[in-house]
Amino acid sequence: MTEPWPAPRARHPVDAVVSLPGSKSLTNRALVLAAIADGPSVVRRALRSRDTTLMAAALTSLGSTVDTSGADWAVTPGPFGGDTTVDCGLAGTVMRFVPPVAGLSTGAVAFDGDPHMRLRPVGEVLEALRGLGVRIDGDALPFTVRGTGSVRGGTVVVDASASSQFISALLLAGARYVEGVDVRHDGKPVPSLPHIDMTVAMLREHGVEVDDADANRWRVAPGPVHAIDHLIEPDLSNAAPFLALAAVSGGTVVVRDWPRRTTQAGDALRDILTAMGCDVAFVDEGLRVTGSGTLLGIDVDLHDVGELTPAVAALCALAEAPSHLRGIGHIRGHETDRLAALATELNGLGAQVTEHADGLSLEPAPLHGGVFHTYADHRMAHAGVIVGAAVEDVLVEDVATTSKTFPDFADFWSGLFTG
């Protein structure tokens, strides 16, 4: 085990311009679609991280070729066949997006991952695939998909209230099924809807016909997935700690190449930080955030952008007025139970956080140093470094877990404090 990492303290307003790695969500969707397309393609500026290299390895093991040697990843679809294994690590996109593709294989594909991954929900996807004609042994990790080279497809009802990835997983491969797919959600509201919008938009870019006119229903027509090249946007959710640094230090941070239009959930940071008292504006280089020196409390529903909760909660713990974060009960099933973890770790540093079934309430309180545990969760590490920027002697345990979406994060972050 490594020693906890001393998070640097921002003793002066930080003034920085940063370029971020590509979006994990866009990269892994682009890789899946490229692997089942009708010809070779390139995923440009792909994010190189643990989650994306696991996805590339999974698709390669099925029979496609994913060349990750350069900044742009070349993907050549191949016939899927032969028995193989897939390591999901802690990547929900690998555990959920690859089984529907594995159904198109002619071999037995065994899935497993890190110990904590066995606790993350996937049963709805597996049961839906059975309803579409795929044979699967098991209802959770580890499980095995026994492909026959073809999937019937058709209509299936799922409860996606635990994760929007349940829907995206079925849509991504659906065009390759004989009857396509008609996915209907039945349950509490689907979280993180922008991620489904992202999936639908990318399918349409590949020439796939998708009908999402009816609420809680998505229909993908059978047909080819045309090969196209993708240029991956910066990961806007990964921008959260950097923009938060401007808010915490009263400084200015510009994130280069922030898209004016995007389906990424991280774009919600613009409204959230404005509500907390920051000046937020598009500039020629990208998006600029300037802190006012005072953090305002907020009352906000983060249901559609739950992945931002750790960073937002860290800011709320430093705010001068109470905050309430709502609609995020589903993030208990992310890399860790993020609501319980945030309440535990922030309270351990002196915060006053009350955990609710679907959110957190935070009251102003003086914070102090201590160890901030990450639970092998990159977003928890982001929360820890944000607090550390404002509070002396915060030690972040396992900061290297940020490699899930941002390799060399710790060195990059430290560099912002040294000019």
Legacy VTK file of the C-alpha trace (Angstrom):
# vtk DataFile Version 3.0
C-alpha trace
ASCII
DATASET POLYDATA
POINTS 419 float
0.000 0.000 0.000
1.221 3.498 -0.776
1.170 6.392 1.644
-1.778 8.817 1.434
-1.033 11.671 -0.949
-0.804 15.207 0.513
-3.264 17.285 -1.498
-1.754 20.693 -2.361
-3.330 23.768 -0.761
-4.219 26.774 -2.924
-2.640 29.663 -1.007
-3.255 32.173 -3.806
-5.831 32.486 -6.589
-5.018 29.906 -9.251
-4.778 31.180 -12.828
-4.512 28.309 -15.300
-5.453 27.064 -18.747
-5.845 23.286 -18.945
-6.301 20.742 -21.698
-8.156 17.652 -20.570
-8.036 14.066 -21.822
-10.886 12.811 -23.969
-14.262 11.681 -22.695
-14.417 8.131 -21.361
-18.129 7.894 -22.168
-17.609 8.981 -25.782
-14.469 6.878 -26.252
-16.011 3.611 -25.070
-19.211 4.109 -27.066
-17.157 4.944 -30.149
-15.058 1.798 -29.693
-18.116 -0.454 -29.413
-19.727 1.021 -32.515
-16.464 0.822 -34.460
-16.063 -2.844 -33.527
-19.480 -3.771 -34.987
-19.353 -1.389 -37.973
-19.232 -2.336 -41.645
-15.625 -1.274 -42.128
-12.491 0.116 -40.454
-12.536 3.479 -38.679
-10.495 5.663 -36.338
-11.307 6.998 -32.875
-9.296 10.219 -32.735
-7.968 11.687 -29.472
-9.233 8.616 -27.625
-8.913 8.712 -23.871
-6.110 6.419 -22.760
-7.125 5.209 -19.303
-7.818 1.967 -17.495
-11.490 1.899 -18.494
-10.821 2.538 -22.173
-7.891 0.131 -22.492
-10.066 -2.525 -20.843
-12.728 -1.829 -23.468
-10.181 -2.044 -26.280
-8.870 -5.315 -24.875
-12.401 -6.723 -24.516
-13.344 -5.952 -28.121
-10.013 -7.298 -29.370
-10.556 -10.527 -27.463
-13.910 -10.932 -29.230
-12.244 -10.682 -32.639
-11.960 -7.056 -33.689
-8.608 -5.270 -33.867
-8.110 -2.128 -31.802
-4.705 -0.514 -32.325
-4.063 1.706 -29.298
-0.416 2.457 -30.072
-1.030 6.087 -31.051
-3.174 9.023 -29.989
-5.726 7.991 -32.611
-6.993 4.418 -32.240
-7.632 2.414 -35.405
-10.422 -0.150 -35.175
-10.973 -2.977 -37.662
-14.103 -5.064 -37.141
-13.547 -8.778 -37.270
-15.638 -11.893 -37.090
-16.451 -12.576 -33.448
-15.667 -16.158 -32.571
-13.887 -18.488 -30.190
-13.935 -18.824 -26.447
-12.410 -15.901 -24.576
-12.462 -13.931 -21.326
-13.200 -10.262 -20.631
-11.731 -8.349 -17.686
-14.200 -5.623 -16.688
-11.952 -4.128 -14.001
-14.127 -1.449 -12.413
-15.545 -0.275 -15.744
-19.327 -0.317 -15.801
-19.286 0.358 -19.553
-17.274 -2.814 -20.181
-19.459 -4.963 -17.914
-22.686 -3.665 -19.500
-21.841 -2.678 -23.100
-19.785 -5.721 -24.127
-22.216 -8.593 -23.300
-24.735 -7.471 -25.968
-21.859 -7.523 -28.471
-20.635 -10.885 -27.162
-24.021 -12.328 -28.088
-22.938 -11.897 -31.727
-19.914 -14.150 -31.153
-19.762 -17.865 -31.835
-17.942 -18.698 -28.618
-18.280 -18.645 -24.864
-17.261 -15.250 -23.452
-16.544 -15.249 -19.697
-16.812 -11.923 -17.840
-15.279 -10.997 -14.480
-13.684 -7.962 -12.870
-12.306 -6.398 -9.708
-13.821 -7.652 -6.431
-15.996 -4.566 -5.971
-17.274 -4.912 -9.533
-19.148 -8.039 -8.480
-21.382 -5.790 -6.364
-22.402 -3.458 -9.197
-25.757 -4.137 -10.876
-25.857 -5.867 -14.253
-28.697 -8.361 -13.845
-31.208 -6.234 -15.775
-28.965 -6.260 -18.847
-28.405 -10.008 -18.663
-32.097 -10.776 -18.212
-32.964 -8.456 -21.107
-30.438 -10.232 -23.333
-32.014 -13.568 -22.454
-35.341 -12.118 -23.550
-33.737 -11.148 -26.862
-32.434 -14.680 -27.462
-28.956 -14.703 -25.883
-27.878 -17.615 -23.694
-26.141 -16.490 -20.501
-24.882 -18.425 -17.493
-25.143 -16.367 -14.295
-26.975 -13.268 -13.113
-24.009 -11.178 -11.894
-20.255 -11.146 -12.238
-18.800 -13.610 -12.980
-21.060 -14.669 -15.859
-20.638 -16.227 -19.309
-22.280 -15.222 -22.586
-22.631 -18.179 -24.974
-23.003 -16.624 -28.402
-24.354 -18.353 -31.493
-23.244 -15.767 -34.056
-26.659 -14.112 -34.247
-29.163 -12.509 -31.890
-32.897 -12.509 -32.581
-33.637 -9.178 -30.892
-37.136 -7.787 -30.518
-39.001 -6.097 -27.692
-37.785 -6.121 -24.102
-38.849 -4.355 -20.893
-36.186 -3.317 -18.380
-36.022 -1.392 -15.132
-33.184 1.051 -15.762
-33.731 3.100 -12.611
-30.355 1.913 -11.292
-28.337 2.931 -14.362
-28.902 4.498 -17.768
-26.173 2.142 -19.023
-28.755 -0.662 -19.034
-30.520 1.143 -21.890
-27.380 2.227 -23.743
-25.969 -1.305 -23.622
-28.936 -2.721 -25.514
-29.158 0.146 -27.988
-25.490 0.089 -29.029
-25.574 -3.454 -30.439
-29.264 -3.478 -31.355
-28.892 -2.635 -35.048
-26.914 -5.856 -35.534
-29.764 -7.984 -34.166
-32.114 -9.668 -36.649
-35.176 -7.757 -35.443
-33.348 -4.774 -33.992
-34.418 -3.831 -30.458
-37.409 -2.120 -28.918
-36.363 -1.219 -25.352
-39.015 -0.077 -22.890
-38.253 1.186 -19.397
-40.630 0.359 -16.548
-39.673 1.720 -13.140
-38.582 4.872 -11.368
-37.136 7.631 -13.592
-34.033 6.670 -15.528
-30.953 8.469 -14.139
-28.331 10.192 -16.268
-30.554 10.624 -19.331
-27.862 12.714 -21.103
-25.860 9.504 -21.445
-28.722 7.853 -23.345
-28.998 10.966 -25.516
-25.276 10.562 -26.195
-25.789 6.935 -27.242
-28.700 7.822 -29.541
-26.773 10.683 -31.146
-23.757 8.472 -31.840
-25.916 5.689 -33.303
-27.486 8.189 -35.689
-24.024 9.399 -36.728
-23.359 5.788 -37.787
-26.505 5.767 -39.930
-28.555 3.712 -37.474
-32.286 4.472 -37.342
-33.357 5.237 -33.767
-36.860 6.233 -32.669
-36.937 7.880 -29.234
-40.105 9.918 -29.726
-41.991 8.143 -26.939
-40.987 8.604 -23.297
-39.220 5.590 -21.787
-39.026 3.789 -25.131
-36.180 3.482 -27.621
-36.422 1.562 -30.900
-33.365 0.673 -32.983
-34.062 -0.632 -36.466
-32.002 -3.561 -37.779
-29.396 -2.637 -40.343
-25.731 -1.850 -40.887
-23.629 0.267 -38.549
-21.687 2.413 -40.992
-18.022 3.001 -40.273
-17.198 6.617 -39.422
-14.311 8.321 -37.652
-14.974 9.963 -34.285
-13.161 12.965 -32.781
-13.494 12.617 -29.012
-14.428 15.706 -26.996
-12.621 16.565 -23.735
-14.119 14.753 -20.735
-16.284 17.476 -19.207
-16.978 15.535 -16.003
-13.216 15.340 -15.515
-13.228 19.128 -15.675
-15.068 19.290 -12.345
-12.043 19.448 -10.010
-10.268 22.009 -12.209
-13.221 24.351 -12.459
-13.857 23.790 -8.743
-10.291 24.940 -8.111
-11.170 28.334 -9.580
-14.160 28.519 -7.250
-12.198 27.434 -4.171
-9.179 29.688 -4.754
-11.002 32.734 -6.121
-8.943 32.348 -9.270
-9.576 31.684 -12.960
-9.378 28.382 -14.829
-9.985 27.930 -18.543
-10.714 24.457 -19.918
-9.663 24.369 -23.550
-11.954 23.187 -26.354
-15.150 23.064 -24.297
-17.846 22.297 -26.915
-20.652 24.818 -27.391
-23.060 21.922 -27.907
-22.621 18.508 -26.320
-24.491 15.535 -24.868
-21.991 15.183 -22.001
-23.388 15.399 -18.477
-20.404 17.497 -17.395
-21.789 20.472 -19.301
-24.138 20.983 -16.325
-21.135 22.336 -14.411
-21.724 25.685 -16.116
-25.084 26.198 -14.406
-24.010 24.621 -11.097
-20.949 26.843 -10.705
-22.908 29.926 -11.719
-25.420 29.141 -8.979
-22.551 28.824 -6.490
-21.356 32.343 -7.250
-18.800 31.885 -10.016
-18.535 33.830 -13.251
-18.816 31.326 -16.104
-18.338 32.249 -19.744
-17.282 30.861 -23.102
-14.076 32.390 -24.431
-12.049 31.741 -27.589
-9.993 29.019 -25.909
-12.894 27.199 -24.270
-14.801 27.668 -21.002
-13.618 30.151 -18.348
-14.633 29.983 -14.686
-13.658 32.690 -12.205
-14.316 32.300 -8.501
-15.818 35.166 -6.528
-14.084 34.331 -3.272
-17.413 33.213 -1.764
-19.092 29.863 -2.345
-22.881 29.972 -2.195
-24.974 27.029 -1.074
-27.296 25.369 -3.586
-30.396 23.199 -3.677
-30.156 21.131 -6.845
-31.476 17.914 -8.378
-28.491 16.019 -9.824
-30.507 13.017 -11.024
-29.406 13.383 -14.644
-25.784 14.256 -13.824
-25.079 12.070 -10.799
-21.411 11.566 -11.690
-20.802 15.225 -10.747
-22.009 14.668 -7.175
-18.624 14.063 -5.479
-17.092 17.282 -6.815
-20.243 19.302 -6.150
-20.557 17.875 -2.633
-16.961 18.876 -1.897
-17.729 22.438 -2.965
-20.913 22.473 -0.892
-18.935 21.363 2.160
-16.859 24.535 1.705
-19.824 26.836 1.035
-20.996 29.606 3.372
-24.661 28.523 3.316
-26.507 25.201 3.475
-26.862 22.965 0.420
-29.061 20.054 -0.539
-28.231 17.608 -3.347
-31.231 15.543 -4.480
-32.265 12.796 -6.888
-29.064 10.771 -6.659
-29.972 7.568 -4.833
-28.751 5.633 -7.896
-25.110 6.636 -7.299
-25.050 4.187 -4.401
-24.482 1.621 -7.160
-21.534 3.388 -8.816
-17.902 2.463 -8.149
-18.826 2.645 -4.469
-21.870 3.823 -2.506
-20.990 7.420 -3.214
-23.573 8.945 -0.866
-22.357 6.946 2.120
-18.713 7.475 1.165
-19.083 11.242 0.773
-20.923 11.604 4.078
-18.295 9.509 5.877
-15.231 11.210 4.419
-16.472 14.804 4.518
-17.730 14.384 8.086
-14.360 12.915 8.966
-12.821 16.273 8.021
-15.271 18.248 10.165
-18.117 18.814 7.692
-21.760 18.559 8.685
-23.253 16.216 6.106
-26.533 14.363 6.530
-27.116 11.367 4.291
-30.606 10.791 2.870
-31.994 7.945 0.794
-31.541 9.948 -2.402
-29.158 12.745 -1.520
-27.081 14.778 0.901
-27.678 17.866 3.048
-24.649 19.966 3.959
-24.377 22.700 6.581
-21.495 25.192 6.873
-18.792 23.969 9.254
-15.053 24.540 9.766
-13.057 21.754 8.105
-9.713 20.343 9.200
-7.065 18.027 7.810
-7.069 14.254 7.827
-7.148 11.243 5.537
-9.793 11.250 2.798
-10.458 7.689 1.618
-11.356 7.066 -2.040
-12.798 3.522 -2.070
-11.058 2.853 -5.414
-13.339 5.552 -6.898
-11.832 8.242 -9.117
-14.653 10.704 -8.418
-14.072 10.359 -4.665
-10.433 11.275 -5.278
-11.634 14.386 -7.109
-13.696 15.361 -4.061
-10.668 14.882 -1.823
-8.348 17.121 -3.825
-10.992 19.863 -4.042
-11.297 19.944 -0.255
-7.509 19.753 0.034
-7.163 22.877 -2.086
-8.998 24.830 0.625
-8.067 22.953 3.809
-4.624 22.358 5.286
-3.196 18.839 5.639
-5.733 16.791 3.663
-4.260 13.424 2.676
-5.928 11.581 -0.216
-5.705 7.820 0.030
-5.040 6.026 -3.297
-5.043 9.113 -5.498
-3.824 6.808 -8.292
-7.386 5.576 -8.708
-7.871 8.693 -10.876
-6.119 6.740 -13.672
-9.561 5.277 -14.414
-10.275 8.381 -16.490
-7.217 10.658 -16.134
-3.708 9.174 -16.230
-1.085 11.135 -14.253
-3.791 13.213 -12.589
-1.815 13.822 -9.375
1.199 15.323 -11.149
-1.022 17.394 -13.439
-3.016 18.696 -10.462
0.084 19.548 -8.436
1.498 21.492 -11.348
-1.379 23.956 -11.179
-0.177 25.112 -7.751
3.376 25.833 -8.845
2.619 28.086 -11.790
LINES 1 420
419 0 1 2 3 4 5 6 7 8 9 10 11 12 13 14 15 16 17 18 19 20 21 22 23 24 25 26 27 28 29 30 31 32 33 34 35 36 37 38 39 40 41 42 43 44 45 46 47 48 49 50 51 52 53 54 55 56 57 58 59 60 61 62 63 64 65 66 67 68 69 70 71 72 73 74 75 76 77 78 79 80 81 82 83 84 85 86 87 88 89 90 91 92 93 94 95 96 97 98 99 100 101 102 103 104 105 106 107 108 109 110 111 112 113 114 115 116 117 118 119 120 121 122 123 124 125 126 127 128 129 130 131 132 133 134 135 136 137 138 139 140 141 142 143 144 145 146 147 148 149 150 151 152 153 154 155 156 157 158 159 160 161 162 163 164 165 166 167 168 169 170 171 172 173 174 175 176 177 178 179 180 181 182 183 184 185 186 187 188 189 190 191 192 193 194 195 196 197 198 199 200 201 202 203 204 205 206 207 208 209 210 211 212 213 214 215 216 217 218 219 220 221 222 223 224 225 226 227 228 229 230 231 232 233 234 235 236 237 238 239 240 241 242 243 244 245 246 247 248 249 250 251 252 253 254 255 256 257 258 259 260 261 262 263 264 265 266 267 268 269 270 271 272 273 274 275 276 277 278 279 280 281 282 283 284 285 286 287 288 289 290 291 292 293 294 295 296 297 298 299 300 301 302 303 304 305 306 307 308 309 310 311 312 313 314 315 316 317 318 319 320 321 322 323 324 325 326 327 328 329 330 331 332 333 334 335 336 337 338 339 340 341 342 343 344 345 346 347 348 349 350 351 352 353 354 355 356 357 358 359 360 361 362 363 364 365 366 367 368 369 370 371 372 373 374 375 376 377 378 379 380 381 382 383 384 385 386 387 388 389 390 391 392 393 394 395 396 397 398 399 400 401 402 403 404 405 406 407 408 409 410 411 412 413 414 415 416 417 418
